Amino acid sequence: MPLKEKNLIRHIRRASQRSAAVTSTGAGVARTGIGIGIGIKTGIGDDCAVLSLPPGHELLVTTDFSLENVHFRRDWHAPELIGWRCLTRGLSDIAAMGGNPHAAFLSLALAGDVPQKWVDGFFKGLLDLSKKFNVPLAGGDTAQSPSGIQADIVVVGSIPKGQAVLRSGAKAGDAIYVTGRMGGAAAALEEFMESTKTKPSSGKNAGYFRPMPRLIAGQELRQQKVASAMIDLSDGLSTDLEHICEESGVGAEIEADAIPRAQFGPGNQLVPLDLALNGGDDYELLFTSSKQVASKLGGVPVTRIGRITKSLGMRLIGADGKSRKLKAAGWEHFAAKP
Amino acid sequence: MPLKEKNLIRHIRRASQRSAAVTSTGAGVARTGIGIGIGIKTGIGDDCAVLSLPPGHELLVTTDFSLENVHFRRDWHAPELIGWRCLTRGLSDIAAMGGNPHAAFLSLALAGDVPQKWVDGFFKGLLDLSKKFNVPLAGGDTAQSPSGIQADIVVVGSIPKGQAVLRSGAKAGDAIYVTGRMGGAAAALEEFMESTKTKPSSGKNAGYFRPMPRLIAGQELRQQKVASAMIDLSDGLSTDLEHICEESGVGAEIEADAIPRAQFGPGNQLVPLDLALNGGDDYELLFTSSKQVASKLGGVPVTRIGRITKSLGMRLIGADGKSRKLKAAGWEHFAAKP
């Protein structure tokens, strides 16, 4: 049995205060340079949280579900990884605007059969990441769920006025870039689906379930005014690239050989192209640019994978030089998965 | 079957744009004087929403679940009323700070068996209220739910710097006031629980399921600097008063006869005292004050129901003048309930 609502809130409030001082004088000590500049005047325990934004900045808001048996499975993913990934989803959206995250809010519904140990593990993972980027948990809601676990993470951040990197700015002729490598989380998930073991996520591929939001890379791109459009890779490269194309009114051409594929398994082999193109939960950044781009951003390698075209639709150029139509085949959250 | 995720988002985006212009020049035409002053630079369709806050203001953030079979039942509550009440929960929290709501964000998970007609009704109710207070739907998330309907509403608002009315400001000697009348929603719910009819919520008591967030009353109290502490009545008078007492480090004494009880049923009789004290979902405001208070705020009657005491704990003074211990017995969202 989880704690009763009031006790749970008290528990969260204490855990959150230990992890990142939510005080009347503002957020705690910065560990990464991220998350500075906002004051949390009132955190957990009032009708609303009260926050002050840095002057000359606009507000960023994003919300993301993490639902049991849709985004995670209790028998596959350790609770720490579910909590970590829950917050990653929100921070990664802030990264994709080039923004600075300031505070997180969690709505959490738990069925009566969820052990308090699971809840503690979930908060440990979430608060580990919240500490890393100095983004305190400043509020939320709790409820009893009729069945399973439903979490909704809200992250608020800020960005200097007018500087948000949108999905809609890509121009024909821009090159397309990604940070990091694609397909690792999907490959790990595929292995678990074929495995008979439970709790495989604590094993050697656990890293793919503890993705690092690319906040520093996103901020560097915004500061250097290099990116014309940007999105985070949460639903899969093909699907997220299609969002950029649709919002910008352009097409795209990707070189299959150029896509940086994750390494996986005992022989460290590259994941299949299909997983790199269509697997979700990478939480890397995809951006477009007409300018010179550094080979590393925030310590993460950057790779050119194609170009934006005037003609609509997406095309994939194979190793043989032949071009074929590329369909968005990423994760559809309205199909049961994982 | 509901629409697929992408189509659903497109559908919501259009409905939301029709209801309250989310444009690059800012929010739509004000209907009530509420919700003016913020610009939504980027709404639905990017990684984050981008909003600008009025200068000299602080940010307010609140999140609230509306879960099927916890906060509502599909066979009891019409979808329009569920959508309306989902947003009321968030707006009422902004009201309880004395704040100005600016934008709403909805995370919505739907099981495969939820008809699109239900979804349309839900959005109609939510957007009717969003229009009324000029609070556009500016983003959110959608997902397939393994079973049932889970909604999480986020409302962001603003308040002039340092003027938020907190729960923690009540002082011994302050009088305790409420807006409106208590217990109507609980009485209507009780009737439905005893009834064999389905969809009773479209009947004559439907008004209790379409509560009006007390935004104007809350703002008047903040502007007049009258309230020392404030909370909205969502979990029941006894539970919400206890929150004020705990956050302020004080006690309270309530006069049973003074509590304004809702009228209900064919004879318009007053609801039982128990429902007025402990029934949830009234969405009225409870506040404390040492000053003179108007008899109406935002057009809503205001009633003095007791006083804040130095000695901790809550007491109820009966019609016979005898005082007894008052226990917080409001809605516990960790107990199964509709």
Interface residues (C-beta under 8 A of the other chain):
Chain A: P2 K4 E5 K6 L8 K41 T42 G45 D46 D47 C48 A49 V50 L51 S52 L53 P55 E58 L59 L60 V61 T62 T63 D64 F65 L67 E68 N69 V70 H71 S92 D93 I94 A96 M97 G99 A103 F105 L106 S107 A109 A138 G139 G140 D141 T142 A143 Q144 S145 P146 S147 G148 Q150 D152 V154 V156 G157 I159 K161 A164 L166 R167 S168 M230 I231 D232 E247 E332 H333 F334 A335 A336
Chain B: P2 K4 E5 K6 L8 K41 T42 G45 D46 D47 C48 A49 V50 L51 S52 L53 P55 E58 L59 L60 V61 T62 T63 D64 F65 L67 E68 N69 V70 H71 S92 D93 I94 A96 M97 G99 A103 F105 L106 S107 A109 A138 G139 G140 D141 T142 A143 Q144 S145 P146 S147 G148 Q150 D152 V154 V156 G157 I159 K161 A164 L166 R167 S168 M230 I231 D232 E247 E332 H333 F334 A335 A336
